Amino acid sequence: MEKMQVFQDYLALDEKSNATIEKYVRDAYAFFAFAGEREITKKLVISYKNRLMEQGYAPRSINSMLASLNSLLYFCGWRDCIVKSMKLQKQVYCPVEKALTKAEYMRLLDAAKQNRQERLYFVLQTVCGTGIRISELRYFTVESVRSGDVSVSCKNKTRHILIPKKLRRMLLQFAKDSGIAQGVIFRTKSGKPLDRSNVWAEMKKLCGIAGVNPQKVFPHNLRKLFARTFYRAEKDIAKLADILGHTNVNTTRIYLVETGSEHRKRIERLGLVV
């Protein structure tokens, strides 16, 4: 569809990341599949929103898809068709089955080591030890790691990741053992930087060996574990937001939501039930 190619170009000129462009286009195609030959009206868009709700999508997922769709509607000049996102109640705690614990993370590391998946072993520690996004692994080059300062560009922002000395030594040794003298450290056999799908698939295979619920095992949960661990130690949410690359501290707060069991323990410690 010619219009979709022009939409992609528009997003690129708006300096959206490749991952964001792919998502917006994917969501736009999903809407057009729903619309078929029908005229694009606000009533139709509202029907699509209701369909997503009926299909059981989480409110955050629906809002994410509507953001993509509203961007398309704005671009196409159908601004009177733009719909409101769903109102979300502030999340007080997250389900236990979704939060990766430090003990489970350690079991994943042991499993990777036992399974001789050395690259994955160091990927897990790099993401969880620095709090980076999985897409930012490509900035970890031999040169940047050697300097101890990795410059990361994401979402029109540049920030510097200071690498812990122990991790720095480990990564340089891994690169040397892998015959990588320069450039990106974590790469596929063809020499391309690892992406989210590569890491996600390898992590899922570890679940059985490590005895960890597969629902908890995905790259972004490593970043959240870093955030929770850092905050418990430092109690500095502003600094944590800088490290994670968040413009809004409210985004960082979402990462710090406790599990239901932790939330219950805090309430029980109040001693108000006798």
C-alpha positions as CSV (number, residue, x, y, z in Angstrom):
1,M,0.0,0.0,0.0
2,E,1.5,3.3,-1.2
3,K,0.0,5.3,1.7
4,M,1.8,3.0,4.2
5,Q,5.2,3.6,2.6
6,V,4.6,7.4,2.8
7,F,3.5,6.9,6.4
8,Q,6.8,5.1,7.2
9,D,8.8,7.9,5.6
10,Y,6.8,10.4,7.7
11,L,7.7,8.5,10.9
12,A,11.4,8.3,9.9
13,L,11.5,12.0,9.3
14,D,9.9,12.5,12.7
15,E,13.0,10.6,14.0
16,K,11.1,7.6,15.3
17,S,13.3,4.6,16.1
18,N,13.2,1.6,13.7
19,A,11.4,-0.5,16.4
20,T,8.8,2.2,16.8
21,I,8.2,2.5,13.1
22,E,7.8,-1.2,12.7
23,K,5.2,-1.2,15.6
24,Y,3.2,1.7,14.2
25,V,3.1,0.1,10.7
26,R,2.1,-3.3,12.2
27,D,-0.7,-1.7,14.2
28,A,-1.9,0.3,11.2
29,Y,-2.1,-2.8,9.1
30,A,-4.1,-4.5,11.8
31,F,-6.6,-1.7,11.8
32,F,-6.9,-1.7,8.0
33,A,-7.5,-5.5,8.1
34,F,-10.4,-4.8,10.5
35,A,-11.7,-1.9,8.4
36,G,-11.7,-3.7,5.1
37,E,-13.5,-1.7,2.4
38,R,-15.5,0.4,4.9
39,E,-15.2,4.1,5.1
40,I,-12.9,5.4,7.8
41,T,-15.0,7.2,10.4
42,K,-14.8,7.8,14.1
43,K,-17.6,5.3,14.6
44,L,-15.5,2.7,12.9
45,V,-12.4,3.5,14.9
46,I,-14.4,3.3,18.2
47,S,-15.7,-0.1,17.0
48,Y,-12.1,-1.2,16.5
49,K,-11.2,0.0,20.0
50,N,-14.2,-2.0,21.4
51,R,-13.1,-5.1,19.4
52,L,-9.6,-4.9,21.0
53,M,-11.3,-4.8,24.5
54,E,-13.5,-7.7,23.6
55,Q,-10.5,-9.7,22.5
56,G,-9.0,-9.4,26.0
57,Y,-6.1,-7.1,25.3
58,A,-4.7,-5.4,28.4
59,P,-5.5,-1.7,28.7
60,R,-1.9,-0.7,28.2
61,S,-1.6,-2.7,25.1
62,I,-4.8,-1.2,23.7
63,N,-3.5,2.3,24.4
64,S,-0.3,1.5,22.7
65,M,-2.1,0.3,19.6
66,L,-4.4,3.4,19.7
67,A,-1.3,5.6,19.9
68,S,-0.1,4.1,16.6
69,L,-3.5,4.4,15.0
70,N,-4.0,8.0,16.1
71,S,-0.6,8.8,14.6
72,L,-1.8,7.3,11.3
73,L,-5.1,9.1,11.4
74,Y,-3.4,12.4,12.1
75,F,-1.0,11.8,9.2
76,C,-3.9,10.9,6.8
77,G,-5.8,14.1,7.7
78,W,-8.6,12.1,9.5
79,R,-8.1,14.0,12.7
80,D,-11.8,14.0,13.5
81,C,-11.5,10.2,13.8
82,I,-8.8,10.2,16.5
83,V,-10.1,8.4,19.7
84,K,-9.2,8.8,23.4
85,S,-7.0,6.2,25.1
86,M,-8.4,4.1,27.9
87,K,-8.1,5.5,31.5
88,L,-5.7,3.5,33.6
89,Q,-5.9,3.1,37.3
90,K,-2.5,3.5,39.0
91,Q,-0.9,0.1,39.5
92,V,-0.3,-0.5,43.2
93,Y,1.4,-3.9,42.8
94,C,2.2,-6.4,40.1
95,P,1.4,-10.1,40.0
96,V,4.1,-12.4,41.5
97,E,4.2,-14.5,38.3
98,K,5.4,-11.5,36.3
99,A,8.2,-10.2,38.5
100,L,11.7,-11.7,38.0
101,T,13.5,-12.1,41.3
102,K,17.2,-11.9,41.9
103,A,17.3,-15.6,42.9
104,E,15.6,-16.5,39.6
105,Y,18.0,-14.3,37.7
106,M,20.9,-16.2,39.3
107,R,19.4,-19.5,38.3
108,L,19.2,-18.3,34.7
109,L,22.9,-17.4,34.8
110,D,23.8,-20.8,36.2
111,A,21.7,-22.5,33.6
112,A,23.4,-20.6,30.8
113,K,26.8,-21.5,32.2
114,Q,25.8,-25.2,32.5
115,N,24.4,-25.2,29.0
116,R,27.7,-23.6,27.7
117,Q,25.8,-20.6,26.3
118,E,28.6,-18.2,27.1
119,R,27.3,-15.4,24.9
120,L,23.9,-15.5,26.5
121,Y,25.6,-15.7,30.0
122,F,27.3,-12.3,29.3
123,V,24.3,-10.7,27.6
124,L,22.1,-11.4,30.7
125,Q,24.7,-9.8,33.0
126,T,25.2,-6.8,30.7
127,V,21.5,-6.0,30.5
128,C,20.8,-6.7,34.2
129,G,24.1,-5.2,35.4
130,T,23.6,-1.8,33.6
131,G,19.9,-1.5,33.1
132,I,20.1,-1.0,29.3
133,R,17.4,-1.8,26.8
134,I,18.1,-4.9,24.8
135,S,18.2,-2.8,21.7
136,E,21.2,-0.9,23.2
137,L,23.5,-4.0,23.2
138,R,24.8,-2.9,19.8
139,Y,26.5,0.1,21.4
140,F,28.7,-2.3,23.5
141,T,31.7,-2.4,21.3
142,V,35.3,-3.5,22.2
143,E,36.4,0.1,22.0
144,S,33.6,1.5,24.2
145,V,33.9,-1.3,26.8
146,R,37.6,-0.8,26.9
147,S,37.1,2.8,27.7
148,G,34.5,1.9,30.4
149,D,32.0,4.4,29.0
150,V,29.3,3.4,26.5
151,S,27.6,6.2,24.7
152,V,24.0,5.1,23.9
153,S,21.7,7.0,21.5
154,C,18.0,6.1,21.8
155,K,14.7,8.0,21.3
156,N,16.6,11.2,20.2
157,K,18.6,11.2,23.5
158,T,22.2,10.3,24.2
159,R,23.3,9.0,27.6
160,H,26.5,7.5,28.9
161,I,26.6,4.0,30.5
162,L,29.4,3.5,33.0
163,I,30.4,-0.1,33.0
164,P,31.2,-1.8,36.3
165,K,34.9,-2.9,36.4
166,K,34.1,-6.5,36.9
167,L,31.7,-6.6,33.9
168,R,34.2,-4.6,31.8
169,R,36.9,-7.3,32.4
170,M,34.5,-10.1,31.7
171,L,33.3,-8.6,28.4
172,L,36.8,-7.8,27.1
173,Q,37.9,-11.4,27.9
174,F,34.8,-12.8,26.2
175,A,35.5,-10.7,23.1
176,K,39.1,-11.9,23.1
177,D,38.1,-15.5,23.4
178,S,35.6,-15.0,20.6
179,G,38.1,-13.6,18.3
180,I,36.5,-10.1,18.3
181,A,39.2,-7.5,18.2
182,Q,36.9,-4.5,17.4
183,G,33.3,-3.5,16.8
184,V,30.1,-4.9,18.3
185,I,30.8,-7.6,21.0
186,F,27.4,-9.3,20.9
187,R,26.8,-10.5,17.3
188,T,25.3,-13.3,15.4
189,K,27.3,-15.8,13.4
190,S,26.8,-13.6,10.3
191,G,28.3,-10.7,12.2
192,K,25.1,-8.7,12.7
193,P,24.3,-7.3,16.2
194,L,22.1,-9.4,18.3
195,D,18.5,-8.2,18.4
196,R,15.6,-8.7,20.8
197,S,14.3,-11.8,19.1
198,N,17.6,-13.6,19.2
199,V,18.0,-13.0,23.0
200,W,14.3,-13.7,23.7
201,A,14.4,-17.1,22.1
202,E,17.6,-18.1,23.9
203,M,16.3,-17.0,27.2
204,K,13.1,-19.0,26.8
205,K,15.1,-22.2,26.3
206,L,16.8,-21.7,29.6
207,C,13.5,-21.7,31.6
208,G,13.2,-25.5,32.0
209,I,16.8,-25.9,33.0
210,A,16.7,-23.0,35.5
211,G,13.2,-23.9,36.8
212,V,11.9,-20.3,36.2
213,N,8.4,-19.5,35.0
214,P,8.6,-18.7,31.3
215,Q,6.2,-15.8,31.8
216,K,8.9,-14.0,33.7
217,V,11.7,-14.6,31.3
218,F,12.1,-11.8,28.7
219,P,14.8,-9.2,28.2
220,H,12.8,-6.2,29.6
221,N,12.4,-7.9,32.9
222,L,16.2,-7.9,33.4
223,R,16.0,-4.1,33.0
224,K,13.2,-3.9,35.6
225,L,15.2,-6.1,38.0
226,F,18.1,-3.7,37.7
227,A,15.8,-0.7,38.5
228,R,14.3,-2.3,41.6
229,T,17.6,-3.4,42.9
230,F,19.2,0.0,42.3
231,Y,16.3,1.8,44.0
232,R,16.4,-0.4,47.1
233,A,20.1,0.3,47.5
234,E,20.1,4.1,46.6
235,K,16.5,5.4,47.1
236,D,17.2,7.9,44.3
237,I,14.5,7.8,41.7
238,A,15.8,10.8,39.8
239,K,19.2,9.3,39.4
240,L,17.6,6.0,38.4
241,A,15.5,7.8,35.7
242,D,18.7,9.2,34.3
243,I,20.4,5.8,34.2
244,L,17.4,4.2,32.5
245,G,17.0,7.1,30.0
246,H,13.5,8.1,31.1
247,T,12.4,11.6,30.5
248,N,9.5,11.2,32.9
249,V,10.0,9.9,36.5
250,N,6.5,8.5,36.3
251,T,7.8,5.9,33.8
252,T,10.5,5.0,36.3
253,R,7.9,4.5,39.0
254,I,6.2,1.8,36.9
255,Y,9.4,-0.2,37.0
256,L,9.5,0.0,40.8
257,V,6.0,-1.5,41.5
258,E,6.3,-4.3,44.1
259,T,4.8,-7.7,43.8
260,G,1.5,-8.4,45.6
261,S,3.3,-10.5,48.3
262,E,5.7,-7.6,49.1
263,H,2.9,-5.1,49.2
264,R,1.0,-7.4,51.6
265,K,4.0,-7.7,53.9
266,R,4.3,-3.9,54.1
267,I,0.6,-3.6,55.1
268,E,0.9,-6.4,57.7
269,R,3.9,-4.7,59.3
270,L,1.7,-1.7,60.1
271,G,0.3,-3.8,62.9
272,L,-3.2,-2.3,62.6
273,V,-5.0,-5.7,62.7
274,V,-5.0,-7.2,66.2
